[in-house]
Protein backbone atom coordinates (compact mmCIF):
# COMPACT_ATOMS: atom_id res chain seq x y z
CA UNK A 1 0.00 0.00 0.00
CA UNK A 2 2.83 2.40 0.86
CA UNK A 3 4.61 1.98 -2.49
CA UNK A 4 1.30 2.37 -4.34
CA UNK A 5 0.55 5.58 -2.42
CA UNK A 6 3.96 7.03 -3.24
CA UNK A 7 3.58 6.18 -6.93
CA UNK A 8 0.14 7.84 -6.92
CA UNK A 9 1.78 10.97 -5.52
CA UNK A 10 4.12 11.03 -8.52
CA UNK A 11 1.10 10.59 -10.80
CA UNK A 12 -0.48 13.65 -9.17
CA UNK A 13 2.70 15.67 -9.75
CA UNK A 14 2.71 14.61 -13.40
CA UNK A 15 -0.92 15.71 -13.69
CA UNK A 16 0.04 19.17 -12.36
CA UNK A 17 2.76 19.44 -15.01
CA UNK A 18 0.66 18.18 -17.93
CA UNK A 19 -2.23 20.44 -16.90
CA UNK A 20 -0.14 23.37 -18.12
CA UNK A 21 -0.10 22.02 -21.68
CA UNK A 22 -3.77 21.11 -22.04
CA UNK A 23 -5.56 23.68 -24.20
CA UNK A 24 -9.07 24.96 -23.70
CA UNK A 25 -11.68 23.89 -26.25
CA UNK A 26 -12.75 27.30 -27.53
CA UNK A 27 -15.63 25.90 -29.58
CA UNK A 28 -17.04 24.25 -26.45
CA UNK A 29 -17.34 27.38 -24.30
CA UNK A 30 -13.65 27.25 -23.27
CA UNK A 31 -14.15 23.98 -21.42
CA UNK A 32 -11.09 21.85 -20.82
CA UNK A 33 -9.78 18.64 -19.32
CA UNK A 34 -9.26 19.34 -15.60
CA UNK A 35 -6.56 16.66 -15.36
CA UNK A 36 -5.45 17.23 -11.77
CA UNK A 37 -9.00 16.94 -10.46
CA UNK A 38 -9.67 13.83 -12.59
CA UNK A 39 -6.56 12.08 -11.26
CA UNK A 40 -7.46 13.02 -7.70
CA UNK A 41 -11.05 11.80 -8.04
CA UNK A 42 -9.94 8.48 -9.51
CA UNK A 43 -7.38 8.04 -6.74
CA UNK A 44 -9.96 8.95 -4.08
CA UNK A 45 -11.83 5.65 -4.48
CA UNK A 46 -8.67 3.53 -4.33
CA UNK A 47 -7.25 4.68 -0.99
CA UNK A 48 -8.46 4.87 2.64
CA UNK A 49 -10.24 8.04 3.77
CA UNK A 50 -7.28 9.59 5.70
CA UNK A 51 -4.99 9.10 2.70
CA UNK A 52 -7.63 10.62 0.43
CA UNK A 53 -7.77 13.74 2.62
CA UNK A 54 -3.96 13.95 2.52
CA UNK A 55 -4.11 13.89 -1.28
CA UNK A 56 -6.87 16.53 -1.18
CA UNK A 57 -4.54 18.74 0.86
CA UNK A 58 -1.68 18.19 -1.60
CA UNK A 59 -3.79 18.67 -4.74
CA UNK A 60 -5.60 21.73 -3.41
CA UNK A 61 -2.33 23.32 -2.33
CA UNK A 62 -0.68 22.60 -5.68
CA UNK A 63 -3.68 23.95 -7.60
CA UNK A 64 -3.85 27.16 -5.57
CA UNK A 65 -0.07 27.61 -5.76
CA UNK A 66 -0.12 27.12 -9.50
CA UNK A 67 -2.92 29.65 -9.96
CA UNK A 68 -1.28 32.10 -7.56
CA UNK A 69 2.00 31.92 -9.47
CA UNK A 70 0.18 32.58 -12.73
CA UNK A 71 -1.32 35.75 -11.23
CA UNK A 72 -4.87 34.43 -10.82
CA UNK A 73 -6.58 32.32 -8.20
CA UNK A 74 -8.37 30.29 -10.83
CA UNK A 75 -7.57 28.81 -14.21
CA UNK A 76 -8.57 31.35 -16.83
CA UNK A 77 -9.04 28.50 -19.29
CA UNK A 78 -12.07 27.45 -17.27
CA UNK A 79 -13.24 30.84 -15.99
CA UNK A 80 -13.02 34.08 -17.93
CA UNK A 81 -13.40 36.38 -14.91
CA UNK A 82 -10.50 37.04 -12.53
CA UNK A 83 -10.89 35.19 -9.27
CA UNK A 84 -8.59 37.31 -7.15
CA UNK A 85 -11.21 37.43 -4.38
CA UNK A 86 -10.89 33.72 -3.56
CA UNK A 87 -8.52 33.01 -0.72
CA UNK A 88 -5.58 30.64 -0.95
CA UNK A 89 -6.62 27.26 0.40
CA UNK A 90 -10.22 27.19 -0.83
CA UNK A 91 -9.31 24.55 -3.39
CA UNK A 92 -8.18 22.26 -0.57
CA UNK A 93 -11.71 22.33 0.84
CA UNK A 94 -13.25 21.73 -2.58
CA UNK A 95 -10.90 18.84 -3.34
CA UNK A 96 -11.78 17.37 0.06
CA UNK A 97 -15.51 17.79 -0.62
CA UNK A 98 -15.43 16.08 -4.01
CA UNK A 99 -13.03 13.43 -2.76
CA UNK A 100 -15.43 12.61 0.08
CA UNK A 101 -18.22 12.30 -2.49
CA UNK A 102 -16.17 9.83 -4.52
CA UNK A 103 -15.07 7.94 -1.42
CA UNK A 104 -18.67 7.60 -0.31
CA UNK A 105 -19.22 5.27 -3.27
CA UNK A 106 -15.96 3.37 -2.80
CA UNK A 107 -17.80 0.09 -2.21
CA UNK A 108 -18.96 0.08 -5.84
CA UNK A 109 -15.35 0.41 -6.99
CA UNK A 110 -14.20 -2.33 -4.62
CA UNK A 111 -16.77 -4.62 -6.23
CA UNK A 112 -15.05 -4.06 -9.57
CA UNK A 113 -17.61 -1.57 -10.91
CA UNK A 114 -15.02 1.03 -11.86
CA UNK A 115 -17.18 2.23 -14.76
CA UNK A 116 -19.72 3.61 -12.24
CA UNK A 117 -16.88 5.45 -10.52
CA UNK A 118 -15.88 6.85 -13.94
CA UNK A 119 -19.37 8.31 -14.33
CA UNK A 120 -19.18 9.64 -10.78
CA UNK A 121 -16.00 11.59 -11.67
CA UNK A 122 -18.13 13.67 -14.02
CA UNK A 123 -20.67 14.35 -11.29
CA UNK A 124 -17.92 15.23 -8.79
CA UNK A 125 -16.26 17.53 -11.33
CA UNK A 126 -19.59 19.28 -11.85
CA UNK A 127 -20.00 19.69 -8.07
CA UNK A 128 -16.45 21.07 -7.76
CA UNK A 129 -16.85 23.64 -10.52
CA UNK A 130 -20.35 24.74 -9.53
CA UNK A 131 -19.22 25.10 -5.88
CA UNK A 132 -16.16 27.09 -6.91
CA UNK A 133 -18.16 29.35 -9.17
CA UNK A 134 -20.75 29.77 -6.39
CA UNK A 135 -18.00 30.85 -4.00
CA UNK A 136 -16.78 33.35 -6.57
CA UNK A 137 -20.26 34.78 -6.96
CA UNK A 138 -20.66 34.97 -3.20
CA UNK A 139 -17.41 36.90 -2.75
CA UNK A 140 -18.29 39.25 -5.60
CA UNK A 141 -21.85 39.72 -4.36
CA UNK A 142 -23.30 39.04 -7.79
CA UNK A 143 -24.72 36.06 -9.65
CA UNK A 144 -22.85 35.46 -12.89
CA UNK A 145 -23.83 31.87 -13.65
CA UNK A 146 -25.53 31.80 -17.03
CA UNK A 147 -26.15 29.36 -19.88
CA UNK A 148 -22.60 29.71 -21.20
CA UNK A 149 -21.07 29.01 -17.81
CA UNK A 150 -23.31 25.97 -17.29
CA UNK A 151 -22.34 24.58 -20.71
CA UNK A 152 -18.68 25.21 -19.94
CA UNK A 153 -18.96 23.33 -16.65
CA UNK A 154 -21.01 20.55 -18.25
CA UNK A 155 -18.49 19.96 -21.05
CA UNK A 156 -15.60 19.98 -18.57
CA UNK A 157 -17.49 17.39 -16.49
CA UNK A 158 -18.10 15.29 -19.60
CA UNK A 159 -14.37 15.31 -20.36
CA UNK A 160 -13.81 13.94 -16.85
CA UNK A 161 -16.01 10.95 -17.64
CA UNK A 162 -14.18 10.37 -20.94
CA UNK A 163 -10.65 10.63 -19.52
CA UNK A 164 -11.20 8.80 -16.21
CA UNK A 165 -11.10 5.23 -17.67
CA UNK A 166 -7.51 5.89 -18.82
CA UNK A 167 -6.61 7.15 -15.34
CA UNK A 168 -8.22 4.09 -13.73
CA UNK A 169 -6.19 1.94 -16.15
CA UNK A 170 -2.98 3.62 -14.94
CA UNK A 171 -3.98 3.08 -11.32
CA UNK A 172 -4.63 -0.61 -11.94
CA UNK A 173 -1.21 -0.89 -13.63
CA UNK A 174 0.48 0.81 -10.68
CA UNK A 175 -1.35 -1.46 -8.25
CA UNK A 176 -0.28 -4.54 -10.20
CA UNK A 177 3.30 -3.29 -10.32
CA UNK A 178 3.42 -2.97 -6.52
CA UNK A 179 1.33 -6.13 -5.87
CA UNK A 180 -1.50 -4.12 -4.37
CA UNK A 181 -5.14 -5.09 -4.95
CA UNK A 182 -7.60 -2.30 -5.68
CA UNK A 183 -10.73 -4.46 -5.72
CA UNK A 184 -12.06 -7.00 -3.25
CA UNK A 185 -11.23 -10.58 -4.09
CA UNK A 186 -14.13 -12.95 -3.83
CA UNK A 187 -13.53 -15.74 -1.36
CA UNK A 188 -15.12 -19.09 -2.15
CA UNK A 189 -18.38 -19.94 -0.38
CA UNK A 190 -19.26 -23.24 1.25
CA UNK A 191 -22.48 -25.15 0.56
CA UNK A 192 -24.30 -23.05 3.20
CA UNK A 193 -23.54 -19.86 1.21
CA UNK A 194 -21.11 -18.57 3.86
CA UNK A 195 -17.60 -17.34 3.14
CA UNK A 196 -14.85 -19.84 3.81
CA UNK A 197 -12.21 -18.71 6.23
CA UNK A 198 -9.47 -19.35 3.64
N, C-alpha and C positions, 0 to 999 in steps of 0.2 A: 504493500500500500504506500509506503514512504517513497519508493523509487517512482511509482506511478504519479504521486502527487508532485514530486519535483519535476518530472517530465512535463506534466500539465502546466506547471508554472512557466516553463520555457515556451510552451505552445501559446500561452497568454502573451508573453513578451513578443513573440513573432507576430501575433495578431495586432499588437500595438504598432509594430513597424510597418506591416503590410497595409494597415488602415490608411497610412499616409498616401499610398499610391492608388487607392481605389477611387475612381472618379464618380461624380454624381451623374445620374441619368437625367439630363436636362429635359428630355421629352416626356419624362414621367414625374413632372413636378419637383425636379431636383432630389428625388429619392435616391438612396444609395444603400449599399451593403454595409451594415453596422457590424463589422467583423468582430470587434472586441466583445461586444455584447452577445453575439451569437456563440462565440467560443465559451464565454462565461456561462451562458444559459445551458449549453450542452454539458459542460463540466458539472454544473450544479446538481444534476440528477445522478452523477456517478460517484459522488463523495459524501461523507457524513456531513451533517448540518454544521458543526463547528468549523470544519475545513471549508465548506461553502462560504460561510461568513468571512473567513480569512481571505478567500479569493475575491469576495465582494469588496473588501477593504482595499486590496491590492489593485483591482481593476478600476474601482472608482477613483482612487488616488491617481493612478496613471492617466485616466481619462481627463480628470480635472487639470492635472499638471500639463498634459499635452495641449489642452485648450488654453490654459493660462499662458503657456509659452508662445502660442500662436497669436496672443493678443485678445482672444475672445474666450468666454467661458463655455461656449458651445460651438459645435462644428457648424460652420457656415454652409457646408454642403447639405446639411439637413435643415437648418433654420436660416432664413434670410435676414432676420432681425438680430442685432447685437444683443448678447445675453449678459452684459457686464453686471447686471443687478443680481445674478445668482452668486451665492457665496461658494467659496472653495469647500468641497466636501459633500455637497448635495448629491453628487453622483454616487458617492459611497452608499448613501441611504437608498437611492433608487436601484442600484445594483443589488443591494441586500433585499429590497422588496421583491424584485422580479426573481431573484434567486430563490427566495422563500416560496414563491408561487410555483416555480419549477420543482423544487424539492418536495412540495406537498403532494406531488403526483409521482414521486420516486418509485412507488411500488409498481406502477405500470411498467416503468423502465426495467425494474428488476425482474419482471416476468418475461422480459424479452420483447416488449411492445415499444421498441424505440421509435417507431414511426408515429405513435401518438405523442411522444415527447417532442418529435420534430415539429408536429403541428402546434404543440404548446409553445414552442419557441417564438412562433409568429404572434401568438396571443400575448406572451410576456413582453415581446418587443413593442407591441402596440400599447400595452399598459405603461411601459417605461417612457415611451415618447409622449404619450398623452399626459402622463403625470409631470414630466419635465416641462412640457409646454404650459400646463396648468399652473405650475409654480412660476414660470416666467410671467404669465398673465397676472398672477396674484401680486407679484412684486412690482409690476408696472401699473397695476390698478386699472387694467383695461383688458377686454376680451378680444383676442385677435384670431381665435380659431375660426377658420372658414372652410369652404369646400376644398380649396387648393391645399390647405394645410392637412385636412383629413385624408385627401388622396395621397399626399406626400407620405404621411405616416402609414397609410394602408399599404402602399407599394413597398416601403421599407420593411414592413412586417412580412409581406409576401416573400421578399428576398430572403428573410430569415428562415422561412419554411423551406425554400429551395436549397439554400446553402447548408443547412444544418445536417442533412444526411452525410455529406462529405466530412463534416466535423466529427460526427458520431463514428464514422469509419476510421478516422485518425485515432480517436480515443480507444476504440476496440483494438487497433493495431498496437498502440502504446501499452494497453493492458496485457495483450498477448506477449509482447516483448518482455515485460517485467513479471510475467506469470501471475497476473492479478485478474480475478474474475469480476466482471461488471454486472453480470446477471446471476440470479439464483439458479443453482443447479438442482434439478429435480432428483430427490432421493427415491429409490424404489419403494413401493408400498407392499405390505403383506396382504394376505387374502381377506383380512378384515378392513382393508382400506386405510390402515394407519401407516405412517412413515416408519420405515425400519431405522433402527438406531445407527446402522452403518450404511 
